[in-house]
Amino acid sequence: MDICVSVIVVTRNADLFHAGASVISDLRDTLFDEVTLDSDWSVLDHAMPEAGPHYQTARTRAIRALAGHQNRLSLNVVHAQSLSGALDRLQACDRRDNVHHIGMAYIDYSDPYHAGRSTAEIENDLNWFYDRLRARNLQAFQTPTSTAVFQSAEMPHYHIHPMNFIRCLLPGDMDVLRAHLLSLWMDFYELSLANRKIRPGSQKRPTSLMASTLAAFLAQQAGSNWILQYYTGSVVSSLITAFEDQAAAQNVPVLRGPNEHSLACGAMANWQLYEKPSVTIVTSGMIDEFRGTFANLYETRARGFLICAEQKPALWYAFQSTINPEFDSRDVLHARGVPFVYISEPQDLARGLEQAMALYAADRGPVVILATQAVMNMAAPPTPRVPAPCVPVPAQDQTQSHAPPAALDDLVDLVNGDAERLLLQPGALPPRCRQLVTELAEASGIALVDSILHPGMVASHHNGRPNPNYLGTLGVYGFSDPVYRYLYRGGRIAPRETQALIFMEDKISQAATPFGESKLRQQFQIAQIVRRSDHLAPFADLAIRHDPEAALAYLLARLDISDALLARRRAAIALAREGEKDLSSSLPVLPMTPNYFFGQLGALLRHMIEAEGYDFTGLYDVGRCGISAIRNLPRTRAGFSGWYGRALMGDAYTATVALAQTAATDLLVFVGDGARALVPDILPSLLENALANGARRDLSVTIFVLANSGLSAINSYQERILFNRTSRQMRVLNLGTQDSQQDMCGYQVVTRAINTFDPDALRHDLRKRGRINLFTVNLAHNNEGDGMSLAHVSGWQQDQLAGRRNRPLRAHTEERI
């Protein structure tokens, strides 16, 4: 090699500098024609100790390995006490006539000047340094072995694998230090400098025709309002890199999570709250790792692409393949009604992607793309073809129908009729429809409720003011006291002709109400407006298949309600909103009951919303405490519920990872200790996303882990409904929480145990920006209140019914937990 290689040494530590100089001196006769030193420190009068056993072994093996090489180098050692100083010395370097490369860099961040410097900050320093080298036309190696950074033994608050350097702890033993420095140089020489496949300068990143085509398609469909997510694997790693470059070019967030299931949760939450399509990439065999959330994705029609690596069917029982002689995952996808394509050969890529984009336009949820590695890694041309605009072709069950005028007119007659109590519950509605629902309720005296599936779809507060038509939650669990008072008279459901339930874009699943199908059919007038024919409930009296926005506009234009009827309807809503809460809600015993904690938190949030304009997005996990949060806390906008679809514990908690980057407001997350124990700790993933995308300094993320050491929803079912004692199956073991406060990855991370409710301290914590609050709330278990069952209404702590003591309410077989 007729080249000159500069080795960079950035240190304030003379011992480190002289240890490196001694290594070079020992290799001089074996590898180097000439060695020059550009440093303010001299090595001539610095004697090194005799080689110890570690260095002696390393030196012997290095010299033996180099003896067979014919390469000779001119070595220029550039020493400075900072990266900027090294940059200046390199610029002034006399390169002579031979080729000059900047090779190995030894960077010392172990001295107190760099104390507490994080991996991310070091990465930024190195990116700045190598960017400046390129700007000055200085060719440098940037390989996995070319940059080593020494740090002190003092460990930072968090650790993360560096992407652009080798992390080393500075040895205190000179023998070990010299051996380590020599090993680092030999790795660089063998794997980078002498490797014919490696050239100095930035290594080219892989490209993928699949990535460029789908990214261009999503840009056409959604602009930059989409997200990229992945859980890596060897087969998909190059596709992920190519997709990351596409996302960066479009300013699209790239998000990760602790497992594949969390990616599905993030995709579902971002679609429900912000209508963001997603691309989710996972490796071979991982299609089953999404748990039941995979089915939830299709129920919510969350648009996007789910790319899963697959093997060729011709391979005999290929590793991690889901298509083999004994099993074919395509049969499972087909049985679930999941749209998918399988692309086995590169020549079929264009056809497969066209099919996938057409399925996307059919609006049936995310499209699964099963593809081999050769297909995913097919390189993109320099100017990839932009796909033609995809005209949406609705699936058969979603074709928009123009409902016969009589159907909508019957609904108009119901709203304009004599019934004094109309209650409307929306499913998933876009913001424009939510506004129309609010206008309709105000103009017609309709009471509004949300559900445990879609909390906040109608919010308790709008622009900082209470919504006078909002009564709370109607659901199989967590139904609100005002809802009960509105629908019941003297402990019984009010006469059928006096009230009606209106469900909009809701299939009226079991989770939507505490009433069984027979009770809904016999004791309520039911109207339903949905777009899909398969969502029309068989027990609905008035089932209308129509676009909800068009139906709302039709209703608003034809309202004809007398002032007297409107006054009676509004009075019925106001009367239902009055009433006493259960005794536990106001009793400050220790440990706190869920009723008390959420009652106090609800009062604090109402004050913050009404007096300070506080705005937040709620995430509610599956369990008693998640239900308590839905039932007792005010809402300013639509939130995300783990109860959606299969009601999978941990969904809302893991969705926090994605929403922390995409949310429009603060996040308040409520997860029970049972759900928290079921899934991984999400803090590392929150922080890793912050490193990649930047910490959200404009909001805070507050996670309440509600710890009562039990699976309390099941506990209540056993104790309150079946009158059995609890058992080990409901037990959760919680470890104590250590209070701490530390800066990590751009966030201030605060960990705290909450044993008593302090409104001033909590308000202070919620108002802080750039915070991740991890609060463990220590609670008792109880079986009172919170609408966990209709049987709860008759408890002695409740005050819902006039004369109820003469008619005790019994638990019915229809009631469920």
Secondary structure, DSSP 8 states (H G I E B T S, - for coil): --EEEEEEEE-S-HHHHHHHHHHHHHHHHHHEEEEEEE-SS--TT-------HHHHHHHHHHHHHHTT----EEEEEEEESSHHHHHHHHHT----SSEEEEEEEEEEE-SGGGTT--HHHHHHHHHHHHHHHHHTT--BB-STTSEEEEE-SS--S-----SSSEEEE--SSHHHHHHHHHHHHHHHIIIIIS-TT--SB-------HHHHHHHHHHHHHHTT--EEEE---TTTHHHHHHHHHHHHHTT--EE--SSHHHHHHHHHHHHHHH---EEEEE-TTGGGGGTTHHHHHHHTT--EEEEEE---TTSTT-TT-SEETTEEHHHHHHHHT--EEEE-SGGGHHHHHHHHHHHHHTTSS-EEEEE-HHHHT----SS------------GGG------HHHHHHHHHHHHSS-SEEEEEE-S--HHHHHHHHHHHHHHT-EEEE-SSSTTSS-SEETTEE-TTEEEE-SSS---HHHHHHHEETTEE--GGGEEEEEES----GGG-SS-HHHHHHH-EEEEEES-GGG--TT-SEEEES-HHHHHHHHHHT----HHHHHHHHHHHHHHH-----GGGG---SSB-HHHHHHHHHHHHHHHHHHH---EEEEE-SSHHHHHHHHHS--SS--EETTSTT--TTHHHHHHHHHHHH-SSEEEEEEEHHHHHHS---HHHHHHHHHHH---TT-EEEEEEEE-SB-HHHHHIIIIIS-----GGGB--------EEEEETTEEEEEEEESS--HHHHHHHHH-SSEEEEEEEEB----SSTTS-GGGGGSTT----TTGGGS-----TT---
